[in-house]
Amino acid sequence: MSSAMYAAASLYNDPRYFSKSEVRIRANKIRRQRIFRKQIIMLLLLVAIILFSLIFLNNSISTDAQSDDYAPEFKYYTAVTIHAGDSLWSIASEHFNPDHYEDLGSYVGEICSINKLSTDSVVNAGECIILPYYETEYK
């Protein structure tokens, strides 16, 4: 029986078009289709959950990973007294650490912002300026 005849017969529910076995066969076919759809949806849901879990675990493991020889460094400040003949740049070059600053200019810029100076300021002997430095020891 064609699908058009099934549709017409189902509209009127006329037993002339369907025998009991055809009704049972059609009901079983519809039931199997529904079960198959549910299985596909469950499979897709399971795959989505597994993918989400793997991505989440991968991101959480990779972001928390540190090498075994990692030692955190802490930023501290020290006061330095200016002596005769010292300039801001000469003092900065003595205490400069290339691991934490791009260049000497950025280090001098931070010193100037801490001490409220300009980069071309003249520092006099006897003045104290504050310098940042880094150490692995927590104080």
C-alpha positions in Angstrom: 0.0 0.0 0.0 1.4 3.4 -0.9 2.0 6.2 1.6 -0.8 8.3 0.0 -3.3 5.4 0.6 -2.0 5.2 4.2 -2.6 8.9 4.7 -6.1 8.7 3.2 -7.0 5.7 5.2 -5.7 7.2 8.4 -7.8 10.3 7.9 -11.0 8.3 8.0 -9.7 5.3 10.1 -11.5 3.1 7.6 -10.9 -0.7 8.2 -11.5 -1.4 4.5 -8.0 0.0 3.7 -6.1 -1.6 6.6 -6.1 -5.2 7.8 -5.1 -5.9 11.4 -1.7 -7.1 10.3 -1.1 -3.9 8.3 -2.1 -1.8 11.2 0.3 -3.7 13.5 3.1 -3.5 10.9 2.6 0.2 10.5 2.5 0.8 14.3 5.7 -1.2 14.7 7.4 0.7 12.0 6.5 4.0 13.6 7.6 2.7 17.0 11.0 1.6 15.6 11.5 5.0 13.9 10.8 6.8 17.3 13.2 4.5 19.1 15.9 5.1 16.4 15.4 8.9 16.7 15.8 8.7 20.5 18.9 6.6 20.2 20.4 9.1 17.7 19.6 12.0 20.0 21.1 10.2 23.0 24.2 9.3 21.0 24.7 12.9 19.9 24.2 14.1 23.5 26.7 11.6 24.8 29.3 12.7 22.2 28.7 16.3 23.1 29.2 15.7 26.8 32.3 13.7 26.2 33.8 16.4 23.9 32.9 19.1 26.4 34.5 17.2 29.2 37.7 16.6 27.3 38.0 20.2 26.3 37.4 21.3 29.9 39.9 18.9 31.3 42.5 19.8 28.7 42.1 23.5 29.4 42.2 23.1 33.2 45.2 20.9 33.1 47.2 23.1 30.7 46.5 26.3 32.5 47.5 24.9 35.9 50.7 23.3 34.6 53.9 24.7 35.9 57.4 23.3 35.6 59.0 21.6 38.6 61.8 24.3 38.8 59.3 27.2 38.9 60.1 29.7 41.7 57.7 32.6 42.1 59.3 36.0 42.2 58.0 38.8 44.5 58.3 42.5 43.8 59.9 44.6 46.5 61.0 48.2 46.9 64.2 49.6 48.3 65.4 53.1 49.0 68.7 54.1 47.5 70.7 57.3 48.4 72.1 59.3 45.5 75.9 59.9 45.7 77.9 62.6 43.9 78.1 61.8 40.2 75.1 59.4 40.1 72.3 59.9 37.7 68.9 58.3 37.5 70.0 56.2 34.5 73.3 55.0 36.1 71.5 53.9 39.2 68.8 52.2 37.1 71.4 50.4 35.0 73.0 49.0 38.2 69.6 47.5 39.4 68.1 46.7 36.0 66.7 43.1 35.6 66.0 42.2 31.9 63.7 39.3 33.0 61.1 41.7 34.2 61.4 44.8 32.0 61.6 45.1 28.2 64.5 47.6 28.3 66.2 50.1 30.6 63.8 52.9 29.5 60.8 51.0 30.9 62.6 50.4 34.2 63.5 54.1 34.4 59.9 55.0 33.6 58.7 52.9 36.5 61.2 54.5 38.9 60.1 57.9 37.8 56.4 57.1 38.3 57.1 55.7 41.8 59.2 58.8 42.8 57.0 61.3 40.9 59.9 62.4 38.7 60.3 63.0 34.9 62.9 61.0 32.9 65.1 64.0 32.4 64.9 65.1 36.1 68.2 65.9 37.9 68.7 64.1 41.1 71.0 65.6 43.7 73.5 63.9 46.0 71.9 63.0 49.3 68.4 62.4 47.9 66.7 59.1 48.3 64.8 57.4 45.6 62.8 54.2 45.7 63.7 51.3 43.3 61.6 48.2 42.5 63.4 44.8 42.5 62.4 41.2 42.3 63.4 38.3 44.5 62.3 34.6 44.9 62.4 34.8 48.7 59.2 35.9 50.4 59.8 38.5 53.0 
